Amino acid sequence: MITLLGSVLLVAAMPQAGAVMQPTEAMALADARRGRGVTGTFEMTVAAAQRTREALYLNSNADYRSPDDLTFRLTPQAARKLQEKLGAAPETALIGRTVRVKGMLKLMPIVNVINGTPRSYNRLQHEVSVRSLSNLTVE
């Protein structure tokens, strides 16, 4: 009975087709569907951003380590194209702006790396991977 009730509550919490999910709603759904991910359209106001060689990270929280942070992770190629489109570095131009992404939200493990070797599991991070600008809009 508890399993059935949990399934009914999860279905009731599912967003309507085509609905845009805000970070809190999207993360709660991803937590409930741990391991399967959530496909949809996600929207956030960018509070912080950082570019590394591996990716451009757009975060809904000023502290990306916060448990209530949603991250959009853009590939280097997508980040370059976004910079061309914006005419400025996205990591500064997008702060305070609303970004919407279509994709799959997953809980990604964060691993502590020492001297290039993974040493320990740290936490899970809510992340949507963005490979193409066709899945991203800036308002």
MIDOSE-1310 file (N, C-alpha, C; in nm, 2 decimals, decimal comma, always signed):
residues 139
mitl	+0,08/-0,12/+0,00/+0,00/+0,00/+0,00/+0,09/+0,13/+0,00; +0,19/+0,12/+0,08/+0,28/+0,24/+0,08/+0,35/+0,26/-0,05; +0,39/+0,16/-0,12/+0,45/+0,18/-0,25/+0,35/+0,23/-0,35; +0,23/+0,18/-0,35/+0,12/+0,24/-0,44/+0,10/+0,38/-0,41
lgsv	+0,08/+0,42/-0,28/+0,06/+0,56/-0,24/+0,17/+0,64/-0,29; +0,30/+0,60/-0,27/+0,41/+0,67/-0,31/+0,41/+0,70/-0,46; +0,37/+0,60/-0,54/+0,36/+0,61/-0,68/+0,26/+0,71/-0,72; +0,14/+0,70/-0,65/+0,04/+0,80/-0,68/+0,08/+0,94/-0,65
llva	+0,15/+0,96/-0,54/+0,20/+1,09/-0,51/+0,30/+1,14/-0,61; +0,39/+1,06/-0,65/+0,49/+1,09/-0,75/+0,42/+1,13/-0,88; +0,32/+1,06/-0,93/+0,25/+1,09/-1,05/+0,18/+1,22/-1,04; +0,12/+1,25/-0,92/+0,05/+1,37/-0,90/+0,15/+1,49/-0,90
ampq	+0,27/+1,47/-0,86/+0,37/+1,57/-0,85/+0,44/+1,60/-0,99; +0,42/+1,51/-1,09/+0,48/+1,52/-1,22/+0,43/+1,65/-1,28; +0,51/+1,73/-1,35/+0,46/+1,85/-1,42/+0,38/+1,81/-1,54; +0,30/+1,90/-1,58/+0,22/+1,88/-1,70/+0,31/+1,89/-1,82
agav	+0,28/+1,81/-1,93/+0,36/+1,81/-2,05/+0,38/+1,95/-2,10; +0,51/+1,99/-2,12/+0,54/+2,12/-2,17/+0,56/+2,22/-2,07; +0,53/+2,19/-1,94/+0,55/+2,28/-1,83/+0,69/+2,31/-1,80; +0,72/+2,43/-1,76/+0,86/+2,47/-1,73/+0,88/+2,45/-1,58
mqpt	+0,99/+2,38/-1,54/+1,01/+2,35/-1,40/+1,12/+2,45/-1,34; +1,09/+2,50/-1,23/+1,18/+2,59/-1,15/+1,28/+2,49/-1,07; +1,39/+2,54/-1,03/+1,49/+2,46/-0,96/+1,43/+2,37/-0,85; +1,36/+2,43/-0,76/+1,31/+2,36/-0,64/+1,22/+2,24/-0,68
eama	+1,13/+2,26/-0,77/+1,04/+2,16/-0,82/+1,12/+2,05/-0,90; +1,21/+2,09/-0,98/+1,28/+2,00/-1,06/+1,37/+1,91/-0,97; +1,44/+1,97/-0,88/+1,53/+1,89/-0,79/+1,45/+1,79/-0,70; +1,33/+1,83/-0,65/+1,25/+1,74/-0,57/+1,21/+1,62/-0,66
lada	+1,17/+1,65/-0,78/+1,13/+1,54/-0,87/+1,25/+1,45/-0,90; +1,37/+1,50/-0,93/+1,49/+1,42/-0,95/+1,52/+1,34/-0,83; +1,51/+1,40/-0,71/+1,54/+1,32/-0,59/+1,45/+1,20/-0,58; +1,32/+1,22/-0,61/+1,22/+1,12/-0,60/+1,24/+1,01/-0,70
rrgr	+1,30/+1,04/-0,82/+1,33/+0,95/-0,93/+1,48/+0,91/-0,93; +1,54/+0,91/-0,82/+1,69/+0,89/-0,81/+1,73/+0,78/-0,91; +1,83/+0,81/-0,99/+1,89/+0,71/-1,08/+1,82/+0,71/-1,22; +1,70/+0,77/-1,23/+1,64/+0,76/-1,36/+1,64/+0,90/-1,43
gvtg	+1,66/+1,01/-1,36/+1,66/+1,14/-1,42/+1,52/+1,19/-1,46; +1,51/+1,31/-1,49/+1,38/+1,38/-1,52/+1,40/+1,45/-1,65; +1,32/+1,42/-1,75/+1,32/+1,49/-1,88/+1,22/+1,61/-1,87; +1,26/+1,72/-1,92/+1,17/+1,83/-1,93/+1,24/+1,96/-1,97
tfem	+1,17/+2,07/-1,93/+1,22/+2,21/-1,96/+1,24/+2,27/-1,82; +1,37/+2,32/-1,80/+1,41/+2,37/-1,67/+1,45/+2,52/-1,69; +1,41/+2,60/-1,59/+1,44/+2,74/-1,60/+1,49/+2,79/-1,46; +1,59/+2,88/-1,48/+1,65/+2,94/-1,36/+1,71/+3,07/-1,39
tvaa	+1,72/+3,15/-1,28/+1,79/+3,28/-1,29/+1,94/+3,25/-1,25; +2,03/+3,28/-1,33/+2,17/+3,25/-1,31/+2,22/+3,33/-1,20; +2,27/+3,27/-1,09/+2,32/+3,34/-0,97/+2,47/+3,34/-0,97; +2,53/+3,23/-1,04/+2,68/+3,22/-1,05/+2,71/+3,14/-1,17
aqrt	+2,83/+3,16/-1,22/+2,88/+3,09/-1,33/+3,03/+3,07/-1,33; +3,08/+2,96/-1,39/+3,22/+2,94/-1,39/+3,26/+2,86/-1,52; +3,37/+2,90/-1,58/+3,41/+2,82/-1,70/+3,54/+2,75/-1,66; +3,55/+2,63/-1,70/+3,67/+2,55/-1,69/+3,70/+2,49/-1,83
real	+3,81/+2,42/-1,84/+3,84/+2,36/-1,97/+3,73/+2,25/-2,00; +3,67/+2,19/-1,90/+3,58/+2,09/-1,93/+3,44/+2,14/-1,96; +3,40/+2,26/-1,91/+3,26/+2,30/-1,92/+3,24/+2,44/-1,88; +3,12/+2,50/-1,91/+3,07/+2,62/-1,85/+2,96/+2,58/-1,76
ylns	+2,97/+2,62/-1,64/+2,87/+2,58/-1,54/+2,78/+2,71/-1,50; +2,65/+2,70/-1,52/+2,56/+2,80/-1,48/+2,48/+2,75/-1,36; +2,48/+2,83/-1,25/+2,42/+2,78/-1,13/+2,31/+2,87/-1,08; +2,21/+2,80/-1,02/+2,09/+2,87/-0,97/+2,12/+2,93/-0,83
nady	+2,23/+2,90/-0,77/+2,27/+2,94/-0,63/+2,41/+3,00/-0,64; +2,43/+3,10/-0,56/+2,57/+3,16/-0,56/+2,67/+3,06/-0,52; +2,64/+2,96/-0,43/+2,73/+2,86/-0,39/+2,69/+2,73/-0,46; +2,77/+2,69/-0,56/+2,74/+2,56/-0,63/+2,74/+2,44/-0,55
rspd	+2,80/+2,45/-0,43/+2,80/+2,33/-0,34/+2,67/+2,32/-0,26; +2,58/+2,42/-0,26/+2,46/+2,42/-0,19/+2,37/+2,31/-0,24; +2,30/+2,24/-0,14/+2,21/+2,13/-0,19/+2,09/+2,18/-0,27; +2,06/+2,31/-0,27/+1,95/+2,36/-0,35/+2,00/+2,42/-0,47
dltf	+2,12/+2,39/-0,52/+2,17/+2,44/-0,65/+2,13/+2,35/-0,77; +2,09/+2,41/-0,87/+2,07/+2,34/-1,00/+2,17/+2,40/-1,09; +2,24/+2,31/-1,16/+2,35/+2,34/-1,25/+2,32/+2,31/-1,40; +2,34/+2,40/-1,49/+2,33/+2,37/-1,63/+2,48/+2,36/-1,67
rltp	+2,52/+2,25/-1,72/+2,66/+2,22/-1,76/+2,67/+2,22/-1,91; +2,73/+2,33/-1,97/+2,75/+2,34/-2,12/+2,88/+2,28/-2,16; +2,88/+2,21/-2,27/+3,01/+2,16/-2,32/+3,09/+2,28/-2,37; +3,22/+2,27/-2,38/+3,31/+2,38/-2,43/+3,26/+2,43/-2,57
qaar	+3,22/+2,34/-2,66/+3,17/+2,39/-2,79/+3,04/+2,47/-2,77; +2,94/+2,43/-2,69/+2,82/+2,50/-2,67/+2,85/+2,63/-2,60; +2,95/+2,64/-2,51/+2,99/+2,76/-2,44/+3,04/+2,86/-2,54; +3,13/+2,81/-2,63/+3,19/+2,90/-2,74/+3,08/+2,96/-2,82
klqe	+2,98/+2,88/-2,87/+2,87/+2,93/-2,95/+2,79/+3,03/-2,88; +2,76/+3,00/-2,75/+2,68/+3,09/-2,67/+2,76/+3,23/-2,65; +2,89/+3,22/-2,64/+2,96/+3,35/-2,63/+2,95/+3,43/-2,76; +2,96/+3,36/-2,87/+2,94/+3,42/-3,00/+2,81/+3,49/-3,01
klga	+2,71/+3,41/-2,97/+2,57/+3,46/-2,98/+2,55/+3,58/-2,89; +2,60/+3,58/-2,77/+2,58/+3,69/-2,67/+2,67/+3,81/-2,70; +2,79/+3,78/-2,76/+2,89/+3,89/-2,78/+2,96/+3,92/-2,66; +2,96/+3,84/-2,56/+3,03/+3,86/-2,43/+3,05/+3,72/-2,36
apet	+3,13/+3,72/-2,27/+3,16/+3,59/-2,19/+3,03/+3,55/-2,12; +2,98/+3,44/-2,14/+2,85/+3,39/-2,07/+2,86/+3,39/-1,92; +2,98/+3,36/-1,87/+3,00/+3,36/-1,72/+2,98/+3,49/-1,65; +2,98/+3,60/-1,73/+2,95/+3,73/-1,67/+2,82/+3,78/-1,73
alig	+2,80/+3,76/-1,86/+2,68/+3,82/-1,92/+2,55/+3,76/-1,88; +2,55/+3,64/-1,82/+2,43/+3,57/-1,79/+2,39/+3,58/-1,64; +2,48/+3,64/-1,56/+2,44/+3,66/-1,42/+2,32/+3,75/-1,41; +2,22/+3,70/-1,33/+2,09/+3,77/-1,31/+1,99/+3,75/-1,42
rtvr	+2,03/+3,68/-1,53/+1,94/+3,66/-1,64/+1,87/+3,52/-1,63; +1,76/+3,50/-1,69/+1,68/+3,38/-1,69/+1,73/+3,29/-1,81; +1,76/+3,17/-1,78/+1,80/+3,07/-1,88/+1,71/+2,95/-1,87; +1,67/+2,90/-1,99/+1,58/+2,79/-2,00/+1,64/+2,68/-2,08
vkgm	+1,64/+2,56/-2,03/+1,71/+2,45/-2,10/+1,61/+2,33/-2,11; +1,61/+2,27/-2,23/+1,54/+2,14/-2,25/+1,64/+2,03/-2,24; +1,61/+1,93/-2,16/+1,70/+1,82/-2,14/+1,66/+1,72/-2,03; +1,76/+1,66/-1,98/+1,74/+1,56/-1,87/+1,82/+1,60/-1,74
lklm	+1,75/+1,62/-1,64/+1,81/+1,65/-1,51/+1,85/+1,52/-1,44; +1,98/+1,51/-1,40/+2,03/+1,39/-1,34/+2,10/+1,43/-1,21; +2,10/+1,34/-1,12/+2,19/+1,35/-1,00/+2,32/+1,30/-1,03; +2,42/+1,39/-1,03/+2,56/+1,35/-1,07/+2,65/+1,34/-0,95
pivn	+2,72/+1,23/-0,94/+2,81/+1,22/-0,82/+2,93/+1,31/-0,83; +2,97/+1,38/-0,72/+3,08/+1,46/-0,72/+3,19/+1,39/-0,64; +3,31/+1,37/-0,70/+3,41/+1,29/-0,65/+3,53/+1,38/-0,61; +3,59/+1,35/-0,49/+3,71/+1,42/-0,45/+3,83/+1,36/-0,53
ving	+3,91/+1,45/-0,60/+4,02/+1,40/-0,67/+4,15/+1,46/-0,61; +4,25/+1,37/-0,59/+4,38/+1,41/-0,53/+4,48/+1,37/-0,63; +4,56/+1,46/-0,68/+4,67/+1,43/-0,78/+4,62/+1,36/-0,90; +4,50/+1,39/-0,94/+4,44/+1,33/-1,06/+4,38/+1,20/-1,04
tprs	+4,37/+1,15/-0,92/+4,31/+1,02/-0,89/+4,19/+1,04/-0,80; +4,07/+0,98/-0,85/+3,95/+0,99/-0,76/+3,98/+0,92/-0,63; +3,94/+0,99/-0,52/+3,97/+0,93/-0,39/+3,84/+0,90/-0,31; +3,74/+0,98/-0,32/+3,62/+0,96/-0,24/+3,51/+1,03/-0,30
ynrl	+3,39/+0,98/-0,27/+3,26/+1,03/-0,31/+3,23/+1,15/-0,22; +3,18/+1,26/-0,27/+3,15/+1,37/-0,19/+3,00/+1,39/-0,17; +2,93/+1,41/-0,28/+2,79/+1,44/-0,27/+2,73/+1,42/-0,41; +2,60/+1,45/-0,42/+2,53/+1,45/-0,55/+2,49/+1,59/-0,59
qhev	+2,50/+1,62/-0,72/+2,47/+1,75/-0,77/+2,36/+1,74/-0,87; +2,26/+1,83/-0,87/+2,15/+1,83/-0,97/+2,21/+1,90/-1,10; +2,21/+1,83/-1,21/+2,27/+1,88/-1,33/+2,20/+1,85/-1,46; +2,19/+1,95/-1,55/+2,14/+1,93/-1,68/+2,25/+1,95/-1,78
svrs	+2,28/+1,85/-1,86/+2,39/+1,87/-1,96/+2,34/+1,93/-2,08; +2,41/+2,03/-2,13/+2,37/+2,10/-2,26/+2,48/+2,09/-2,36; +2,45/+2,02/-2,47/+2,54/+2,00/-2,58/+2,52/+2,09/-2,70; +2,39/+2,14/-2,71/+2,35/+2,22/-2,82/+2,27/+2,34/-2,78
lsnl	+2,30/+2,45/-2,84/+2,23/+2,57/-2,81/+2,08/+2,57/-2,85; +2,05/+2,47/-2,94/+1,91/+2,45/-2,98/+1,82/+2,42/-2,86; +1,88/+2,37/-2,75/+1,81/+2,33/-2,63/+1,81/+2,44/-2,52; +1,87/+2,56/-2,55/+1,89/+2,66/-2,45/+1,84/+2,80/-2,50
tve	+1,76/+2,87/-2,42/+1,72/+3,00/-2,45/+1,75/+3,10/-2,33; +1,78/+3,22/-2,37/+1,82/+3,32/-2,27/+1,71/+3,43/-2,28; +1,66/+3,47/-2,16/+1,56/+3,58/-2,16/+1,62/+3,70/-2,10
